[in-house]
Every structure is written in structure tokens, then in C-alpha cells.
């Protein structure tokens, strides 16, 4: 009996001073038969690598930052080699990713892959941003040189 009183006193002192207890309180100390366990921390939802947006060019895919993504015709659906290199890559930076890629709502996650140089591809098309697109929804790269096209939500370039 004395041990139980001491446990309660110790518990009261710890609670009154704001000191937490890192272990589970046993039913004998708590005076109840219910089991107490710490709640599991909520999982943080990972931000989508690509998502859908509606723009003047139609319903297209955009990066996590909301900026329009493009496909380059010379790449075709070969994700093993990017054909936009050198100065081209400065104007058309690649969307790159590593680890687990996340497809946004209404996109097919099985079409989302990583190609050469960790460049993200959707439906076999390597994805690029257009540096002059300043804000989400800008589609200034559409049709440039007849070889750059926004990518529709189905994963196909919109020509």
C-alpha cells in the first residue's frame, strides 16, 4: 500500500511541476485498468511532383511550383537521353527529381518516371520548364520553334 501512495505522490509532484513522464503509466499507478498509449504522429503528406492546372493552353501538367511543363519533340519518348543540352538547358531547365515522385490528383502515377540525369518524365516525355514563364499558368513556351509543347493531363504534348 505504501508503494502505491508513493507512486501517486510522485505522479502528482511531476504533473504539478510540468515534468512529463516518458513511459506508459501502469494501471496500478493510474488507478484504472485502461491501457494508455501515445498517439502516432500524423504523416506529413508529400507535395506533388507534378499536378494539373487549367491554362489558356488547356488542362496541362505543371510542376509543384505551378509553372507549366513542356515536352521537346526531339526527345520523343526516349527518356534515356535528353536532347536539350548546353544553352538550350539554360532556357529550358529540366524538371528533376529523386526518391519517390508524386503525381497530383487526376494524374496516373504509373506514367510518372525518372529518366536520364534524374529528369522527370510523364508518359515517356521528359519534362522541362521555360525560363521566361514568370508566373504559374504562363505558357509562353508553347509552340516555340515548332518543337516545344505543353503537356496535357493525359501525358501527351498539345500541339
C-alpha positions in Angstrom: 0.0 0.0 0.0 2.8 2.3 0.9 4.4 1.9 -2.6 1.1 2.8 -4.3 0.8 6.0 -2.2 4.4 7.0 -3.0 3.7 6.4 -6.7 0.7 8.6 -6.6 2.6 11.3 -4.7 5.4 11.2 -7.2 3.0 11.4 -10.1 1.3 14.4 -8.5 4.6 16.2 -8.0 5.7 15.5 -11.5 2.5 16.7 -13.0 2.4 19.8 -10.8 5.9 20.8 -11.9 5.3 20.2 -15.5 7.7 17.3 -15.9 6.4 14.8 -18.4 6.7 11.1 -18.0 8.2 9.3 -20.9 6.9 5.8 -20.0 3.4 4.4 -20.0 1.5 4.8 -16.7 0.7 1.4 -15.3 -2.9 0.6 -14.3 -1.8 0.3 -10.7 -0.4 3.9 -10.6 -3.2 5.3 -12.7 -5.9 3.6 -10.7 -7.6 2.3 -13.8 -7.4 -0.8 -16.0 -7.4 1.0 -19.3 -4.3 0.9 -21.5 -2.8 4.2 -22.4 -0.5 4.6 -25.4 0.9 7.5 -27.2 -0.9 8.6 -30.4 1.2 8.0 -33.5 2.4 11.2 -35.1 0.5 12.2 -38.3 2.3 11.5 -41.5 3.2 14.6 -43.5 1.7 14.5 -46.9 4.4 14.8 -49.6 4.0 17.6 -52.1 3.1 16.5 -55.7 6.0 16.5 -58.1 3.5 17.3 -60.9 -0.1 18.4 -60.8 -2.9 19.5 -63.2 -3.7 23.1 -64.0 -6.1 24.8 -66.3 -4.5 27.4 -68.5 -5.1 29.2 -71.8 -3.5 26.2 -73.5 -6.0 23.8 -71.9 -5.7 21.3 -69.0 -2.0 20.7 -68.6 0.6 19.4 -66.2 2.6 21.8 -64.1 5.4 21.5 -61.6 5.0 21.7 -57.8 5.6 25.4 -58.2 2.6 25.7 -60.5 4.7 26.5 -63.5 4.0 25.0 -66.9 5.9 21.9 -68.1 6.8 21.2 -71.7 8.0 18.3 -73.9 10.7 18.7 -76.5 9.9 16.9 -79.8 13.5 15.7 -80.5 13.4 13.8 -77.2 10.4 11.8 -78.4 9.5 9.2 -75.8 13.1 8.1 -75.2 13.8 9.1 -71.6 17.4 7.7 -71.6 18.9 10.8 -73.3 17.8 14.5 -73.1 18.4 16.3 -76.3 18.1 19.8 -74.8 21.7 20.5 -73.6 24.1 23.4 -73.3 22.4 26.8 -74.0 19.1 25.0 -74.6 19.1 23.7 -71.0 19.6 27.3 -69.7 16.5 28.4 -71.4 14.6 25.2 -70.9 15.6 23.9 -67.4 14.7 20.2 -66.8 12.3 19.2 -64.0 14.5 16.8 -61.9 13.6 14.6 -59.0 14.8 11.8 -56.9 13.2 9.5 -54.4 9.5 8.9 -54.6 7.8 11.0 -57.2 4.2 12.1 -56.5 1.5 12.5 -59.2 -1.1 15.0 -58.3 -4.9 14.4 -58.2 -6.3 13.0 -61.5 -2.9 12.1 -62.8 -1.7 8.5 -63.5 1.2 7.8 -61.1 2.3 4.8 -63.3 3.2 7.3 -66.0 5.5 9.3 -63.8 9.1 8.2 -64.0 12.7 9.4 -63.8 14.8 9.4 -66.9 18.4 10.4 -67.8 20.1 12.7 -65.3 17.2 12.4 -62.8 14.9 14.2 -65.2 11.3 13.6 -64.5 9.2 12.2 -67.3 5.5 11.8 -67.7 4.0 9.3 -70.2 7.5 8.9 -71.7 8.1 12.6 -72.2 11.0 14.3 -70.4 9.7 17.5 -68.8 11.1 21.0 -69.0 10.2 24.4 -67.7 10.5 27.5 -69.9 12.7 30.1 -68.1 10.8 33.2 -69.4 7.5 31.8 -67.9 7.4 34.1 -64.8 4.3 33.0 -63.1 2.1 29.9 -62.7 -0.1 29.5 -65.7 2.2 31.2 -68.1 2.5 29.2 -71.4 5.0 31.4 -73.3 6.9 28.3 -74.4 4.0 26.7 -76.3 5.0 26.1 -79.9 8.4 27.7 -79.7 10.4 26.6 -82.7 7.6 24.3 -83.6 9.2 21.7 -81.2 8.2 22.8 -77.7 4.7 21.9 -76.4 2.8 22.0 -73.2 1.9 18.5 -71.9 -1.7 17.7 -71.4 -3.0 15.9 -68.3 -3.1 12.7 -70.4 0.7 12.9 -70.8 0.7 13.9 -74.5 2.1 17.1 -75.9 -0.6 19.6 -77.0 0.4 20.8 -80.5 
